[in-house]
């Protein structure tokens, strides 16, 4: 019978805690993190923040579709200063990547587009199309002349900034879910 086949003596169960299995890392210092400055300005969840090469400025993108450029070196004790605030996409801004030279950044959005921005301007220099679903992640190539994207449409793509063209597209053999990071 099924009951006889699964009797308690057949399958002993060990009871333990995570502490028992992982142990304690003695002597390791505890990490205490405190907030230095608050960056208040978005009206919805912030999905991505990227620091500029100067370590002073950063760009944040949000579900409100806005980009905000911040100066974190302000005289105010608890807040960063908003230097620019503008509508970036028709949908949520999901990802931001700053170029290696710190002069431009690329954004990905649920509006299925990627946009290239100059850090000094509030309008995009270029808009890149091709994805059929949300662009979850963008990442500059180390040479700054191209960027990669990852999308819910189950593709990863490489775009060339100089030619304003898609260079290649990768589709995994298992198309069960979209890409979340590049």
C-alpha positions as CSV (number, residue, x, y, z in Angstrom):
1,X,0.0,0.0,0.0
2,X,1.0,3.6,-0.4
3,X,0.9,4.2,3.3
4,X,3.4,1.3,4.0
5,X,5.7,2.6,1.2
6,X,5.9,6.0,2.8
7,X,6.2,5.0,6.4
8,X,8.1,7.4,8.7
9,X,11.0,4.9,9.0
10,X,11.5,5.0,5.2
11,X,12.2,8.7,4.8
12,X,14.0,10.1,7.9
13,X,13.8,13.9,7.9
14,X,16.5,16.1,9.4
15,X,15.5,19.3,11.1
16,X,18.1,22.1,11.0
17,X,18.4,25.8,10.7
18,X,20.2,28.0,8.1
19,X,22.6,28.9,10.9
20,X,23.5,25.2,11.4
21,X,24.3,24.7,7.8
22,X,26.0,28.0,7.0
23,X,27.7,28.6,10.2
24,X,28.8,31.9,11.7
25,X,31.5,34.0,10.1
26,X,33.3,34.9,13.3
27,X,35.4,38.1,13.2
28,X,33.8,39.5,10.1
29,X,32.8,43.1,10.7
30,X,29.1,44.0,10.5
31,X,28.3,46.4,7.7
32,X,26.3,49.4,8.8
33,X,24.9,51.6,6.0
34,X,23.4,55.0,6.6
35,X,21.8,57.4,4.2
36,X,23.9,60.4,3.3
37,X,21.5,62.3,1.1
38,X,18.0,61.9,-0.1
39,X,17.2,62.6,-3.8
40,X,13.5,63.6,-3.8
41,X,11.7,64.5,-7.0
42,X,10.2,61.4,-8.7
43,X,6.5,60.8,-8.1
44,X,6.8,57.0,-8.7
45,X,9.2,54.1,-8.1
46,X,12.8,54.8,-9.2
47,X,14.2,51.9,-11.4
48,X,17.7,53.0,-12.2
49,X,20.3,55.4,-11.0
50,X,23.7,55.9,-12.6
51,X,26.6,58.1,-11.4
52,X,28.5,60.2,-13.8
53,X,32.3,59.9,-14.2
54,X,32.8,62.9,-12.0
55,X,31.3,61.1,-9.0
56,X,29.3,64.2,-8.3
57,X,26.3,64.0,-10.6
58,X,23.9,61.1,-11.2
59,X,20.9,60.4,-13.4
60,X,17.8,58.7,-12.1
61,X,14.9,57.1,-14.2
62,X,11.5,56.3,-12.8
63,X,8.1,54.7,-13.5
64,X,6.9,58.3,-13.9
65,X,8.7,58.4,-17.3
66,X,11.1,61.2,-16.1
67,X,14.8,61.6,-15.9
68,X,16.3,63.7,-13.2
69,X,19.9,64.8,-13.1
70,X,21.2,65.4,-9.6
71,X,24.1,67.3,-8.0
72,X,25.0,65.3,-4.9
73,X,27.6,67.8,-3.7
74,X,25.4,70.4,-2.3
75,X,25.6,72.5,0.8
76,X,22.3,71.1,2.0
77,X,23.0,68.5,4.6
78,X,20.4,65.9,3.7
79,X,19.3,66.5,0.1
80,X,20.9,66.4,-3.3
81,X,20.0,69.2,-5.7
82,X,17.9,68.6,-8.8
83,X,19.7,70.2,-11.8
84,X,17.4,68.9,-14.6
85,X,14.0,67.3,-14.6
86,X,12.4,66.3,-17.9
87,X,10.0,63.8,-19.6
88,X,12.2,61.1,-21.2
89,X,9.9,58.4,-22.6
90,X,6.2,57.8,-23.3
91,X,6.5,55.0,-20.7
92,X,8.4,54.0,-17.6
93,X,12.2,54.5,-17.7
94,X,13.6,51.1,-16.7
95,X,17.3,51.3,-17.3
96,X,20.1,53.9,-17.7
97,X,23.7,53.5,-18.7
98,X,26.3,56.3,-18.8
99,X,28.9,56.3,-21.6
100,X,32.6,55.6,-20.6
101,X,33.5,59.3,-21.2
102,X,30.6,60.5,-19.1
103,X,29.2,62.8,-21.8
104,X,26.1,60.9,-22.8
105,X,23.8,58.2,-21.5
106,X,21.3,55.8,-23.0
107,X,17.9,54.9,-21.5
108,X,15.6,51.9,-22.0
109,X,11.8,52.1,-21.5
110,X,8.6,50.1,-21.5
111,X,7.7,52.2,-24.6
112,X,10.0,49.7,-26.5
113,X,12.6,52.4,-27.4
114,X,16.1,53.3,-26.3
115,X,17.2,56.9,-26.4
116,X,20.6,58.5,-26.4
117,X,21.1,61.7,-24.5
118,X,23.8,64.4,-24.1
119,X,24.2,65.0,-20.3
120,X,23.9,68.8,-21.0
121,X,20.6,68.6,-22.9
122,X,17.1,67.7,-22.1
123,X,16.1,66.2,-25.4
124,X,17.3,63.0,-26.9
125,X,20.0,63.0,-29.6
126,X,18.8,59.7,-31.1
127,X,16.0,57.3,-30.6
128,X,16.5,53.6,-31.4
129,X,13.6,51.3,-32.4
130,X,13.4,47.6,-33.0
131,X,12.2,45.9,-29.8
132,X,8.6,44.5,-29.7
133,X,8.3,44.8,-25.9
134,X,9.8,46.5,-22.8
135,X,13.5,47.3,-22.9
136,X,14.6,46.0,-19.5
137,X,18.3,46.9,-19.6
138,X,20.8,49.0,-21.5
139,X,24.6,48.9,-21.3
140,X,27.3,50.9,-23.1
141,X,30.1,49.1,-24.9
142,X,33.5,50.0,-23.3
143,X,34.4,52.0,-26.5
144,X,31.3,54.2,-26.1
145,X,30.3,53.8,-29.7
146,X,27.7,51.1,-29.2
147,X,25.3,49.8,-26.6
148,X,23.5,46.5,-25.8
149,X,19.9,46.1,-24.9
150,X,17.9,43.3,-23.2
151,X,14.2,43.1,-23.7
152,X,11.0,41.3,-22.8
153,X,10.6,40.4,-26.5
154,X,13.2,37.7,-25.8
155,X,16.0,39.4,-27.7
156,X,19.3,41.1,-26.9
157,X,20.5,43.6,-29.4
158,X,23.6,45.6,-30.2
159,X,23.1,49.2,-31.6
160,X,25.8,51.4,-33.2
161,X,25.5,55.0,-32.2
162,X,27.5,56.4,-35.2
163,X,25.4,54.7,-37.9
164,X,22.1,54.8,-35.9
165,X,21.7,51.1,-36.8
166,X,21.1,47.8,-35.1
167,X,24.3,45.7,-35.6
168,X,23.1,42.3,-34.4
169,X,20.4,40.5,-32.5
170,X,20.6,37.5,-30.2
171,X,17.7,35.1,-29.6
172,X,18.3,32.3,-27.1
173,X,17.4,28.8,-28.1
174,X,15.0,28.6,-25.1
175,X,12.4,31.4,-25.6
176,X,10.5,30.8,-22.4
177,X,11.2,34.3,-21.0
178,X,12.6,37.7,-21.9
179,X,16.0,39.1,-21.1
180,X,16.3,41.1,-17.9
181,X,19.9,42.3,-17.9
182,X,22.7,42.8,-20.4
